[in-house]
Amino acid sequence: MNSPALDTEVARYVARGYGIESRTPSQVVLARQRRIGWFWNTIFVILTGGLWLIYVIYRLANRKYDRVVLTASGDGVRRS
């Protein structure tokens, strides 16, 4: 049976851009890709004559994920 407290906490994370990777009745794994700051990267690409673009492409190819595991327990929802 799903916990209402767990569903509420999942809704908060989904509103902040997280997506659900997996879900069981008592546990949810949420993830989102980290953002890339386009403003400064664009400035550096212009200033370095395009050399900084190598770094930007590398970062795009190897983007990291923020993962959150929410577990329903007797006293509420735990984040790990």
C-alpha positions, 0 to 999 in steps of 0.5 A, spaced: 500 500 500 502 506 498 504 511 503 500 518 502 506 522 505 511 518 500 506 520 495 506 527 497 514 528 498 514 524 491 510 530 488 514 535 491 521 532 487 517 531 481 515 539 481 522 540 482 524 537 475 526 530 478 523 524 474 521 517 477 526 511 476 523 506 480 518 505 485 515 500 490 510 501 495 515 503 500 520 506 496 521 511 490 528 512 486 528 519 483 533 522 478 534 528 474 540 531 470 545 536 472 544 543 468 549 546 464 551 553 465 550 556 458 551 563 459 559 563 462 560 557 457 558 561 451 562 567 453 568 562 454 567 559 447 567 566 444 573 569 448 577 562 446 575 562 439 572 556 440 577 552 444 572 552 450 567 548 446 571 542 446 570 542 454 562 543 453 561 537 448 565 533 453 560 535 459 554 534 454 556 527 453 558 526 460 552 529 464 551 527 471 545 525 475 542 527 482 539 521 485 534 521 491 531 515 494 525 516 498 523 510 503 516 510 507 517 508 514 513 508 520 515 515 522 514 519 516 519 519 509 526 518 509 531 521 504 537 517 502 
